[in-house]
Amino acid sequence: MRQTVSITYMSGPLDGKTLSWEVPSDSKAMTIVIGRSQGAHINIEYDQQVSRTHAHLICELSSGRCVLVDKNSRNGTFIGFRNDKVAAEQPHEIAPNTLFRVGRTWLRFDGIQSGSNLEALDEDGA
C-alpha cells in the first residue's frame, strides 16, 4: 500500500501549500530536511530566521511514529501555539495535525497517509 508524508505551510508566501513525499516501499524510516539550503526538502529561503539545515522530521514507518529534531538552529524550533521549544538534537514526538514553527514560518505536520486518501493529491502534493 502506497504511503505519503505531508506538511503544509501555514504562514508566509507559501501559506496553504502542501508538500508530500511518497515513502519508498523498502524504507524503515524517512527523513525530511527543513531549512534555507537548496537541498532541503522543505526550502524556506525567504525566512532569514531559518538556518540552512534547521530541523529534521523523521518518520519511523513501521510504527507510524514521527519526531521533530532541531539541528542546532540559531533561532530554535517550536511546537504549537504555546511555543514549546524543541531541545537541540533531542527528538520530540509530533502527532498528525500538529503546528510547529521554524524561524518565523509556521508549518503543519499532516501525518502519514496511505491508500485511497492519496487519490486527491497531484504531483506537487496539492
Beta strands, then each sheet from edge to edge (+ up, - down):
strand 1: 3-9
strand 2: 18-22
strand 3: 29-35
strand 4: 42-43
strand 5: 55-60
strand 6: 65-70
strand 7: 77-79
strand 8: 84-85
strand 9: 92-93
strand 10: 98-102
strand 11: 105-114
sheet 1: 2+ 1- 11+ 10- 7+ 8-
sheet 2: 4+ 3+ 5- 6+ 9-
end
